[in-house]
Amino acid sequence: MDLQDQLKNLFPDHQFSEPVQEEKSNVWLQDEPLLCKYEKRKGKPITIIDGYNGATEDFKILAKEIKTTLSVGGSFKNDTIIIQGDYRDKIMKILKEKGFSVKRVGG
């Protein structure tokens, strides 16, 4: 007997309703595509995401989500997300699932 059944036994006249959950997007979507670049700095590969023109707090949230999803390090500097390693394909897939249009630059 689960909790719902126990509550029905205690309160037989009460009408139970399922709470409606609305999914909110934390990130502001834009018209122009994000640029996903590949560079080498000091001999190490990095992926740079640039071209976001929304609020910087939203972009920081997006950076954190990408870093935790890929389990990699990175940073947010000068309105760009810098991810350690060459993860262009995976990052582009994540951004497309969130509704962004993404353009691959270089290579």
C-alpha positions as CSV (number, residue, x, y, z in Angstrom):
1,M,0.0,0.0,0.0
2,D,1.6,3.3,-1.1
3,L,1.1,6.7,0.3
4,Q,-1.7,7.7,-2.1
5,D,-3.8,4.7,-1.0
6,Q,-3.2,5.5,2.7
7,L,-4.3,9.1,2.2
8,K,-7.4,7.9,0.4
9,N,-8.3,5.7,3.3
10,L,-7.8,8.6,5.8
11,F,-9.6,11.2,3.6
12,P,-12.2,9.4,1.4
13,D,-14.0,12.7,0.4
14,H,-10.9,14.5,-0.8
15,Q,-10.3,14.8,-4.6
16,F,-6.6,14.2,-5.5
17,S,-5.2,16.0,-8.5
18,E,-1.8,15.6,-10.1
19,P,0.3,18.8,-10.0
20,V,0.8,20.3,-13.5
21,Q,4.5,20.8,-14.1
22,E,5.5,23.3,-16.7
23,E,9.0,22.9,-18.2
24,K,10.8,26.2,-18.3
25,S,13.8,26.9,-20.4
26,N,16.5,28.6,-18.4
27,V,18.3,29.8,-21.5
28,W,17.2,32.6,-23.8
29,L,17.1,31.4,-27.4
30,Q,18.4,33.6,-30.2
31,D,18.1,34.1,-33.9
32,E,21.8,33.9,-35.0
33,P,23.6,30.6,-34.6
34,L,26.2,30.0,-31.9
35,L,29.8,29.5,-33.3
36,C,31.6,26.3,-32.2
37,K,35.3,26.7,-32.8
38,Y,38.3,24.5,-32.3
39,E,41.7,25.9,-31.3
40,K,45.0,24.8,-29.8
41,R,46.4,26.9,-27.0
42,K,49.8,26.0,-25.6
43,G,49.6,22.7,-27.6
44,K,46.3,21.6,-25.9
45,P,43.0,21.4,-27.8
46,I,40.1,23.5,-26.7
47,T,36.5,24.1,-27.9
48,I,35.2,27.6,-27.9
49,I,31.5,28.5,-28.0
50,D,30.9,32.1,-29.1
51,G,28.2,34.3,-30.5
52,Y,25.6,34.4,-27.7
53,N,23.8,37.7,-27.3
54,G,21.5,37.0,-24.3
55,A,22.1,37.6,-20.7
56,T,25.5,36.6,-19.3
57,E,23.9,34.7,-16.4
58,D,22.0,32.4,-18.8
59,F,25.3,31.8,-20.7
60,K,27.0,30.9,-17.4
61,I,24.3,28.4,-16.7
62,L,24.7,26.9,-20.2
63,A,28.4,26.6,-19.6
64,K,27.9,24.8,-16.4
65,E,25.4,22.4,-17.9
66,I,27.8,21.6,-20.8
67,K,30.8,21.0,-18.5
68,T,28.8,18.7,-16.1
69,T,27.3,16.8,-19.0
70,L,30.7,16.1,-20.7
71,S,32.6,15.8,-17.3
72,V,35.3,18.2,-18.5
73,G,36.9,21.4,-17.3
74,G,36.3,24.8,-18.8
75,S,35.7,28.4,-18.1
76,F,33.5,31.4,-19.0
77,K,35.5,34.4,-20.1
78,N,34.6,37.5,-22.2
79,D,31.2,36.1,-23.3
80,T,32.7,32.9,-24.6
81,I,32.6,29.4,-23.2
82,I,36.0,27.6,-23.2
83,I,35.8,23.8,-22.9
84,Q,39.0,21.7,-22.5
85,G,39.4,19.2,-25.3
86,D,37.8,18.7,-28.8
87,Y,34.1,18.1,-28.1
88,R,32.6,20.0,-31.0
89,D,30.3,17.2,-32.1
90,K,29.0,16.5,-28.6
91,I,28.6,20.1,-27.7
92,M,26.7,20.8,-31.0
93,K,24.4,17.9,-30.2
94,I,23.7,19.2,-26.7
95,L,23.0,22.7,-28.0
96,K,20.7,21.5,-30.8
97,E,18.7,19.5,-28.2
98,K,18.2,22.7,-26.2
99,G,16.9,24.5,-29.3
100,F,19.9,26.5,-30.4
101,S,21.2,26.7,-34.0
102,V,24.9,25.9,-34.1
103,K,27.5,26.6,-36.8
104,R,30.8,24.7,-36.8
105,V,33.8,26.9,-37.6
106,G,37.2,25.5,-38.6
107,G,38.1,21.9,-39.5
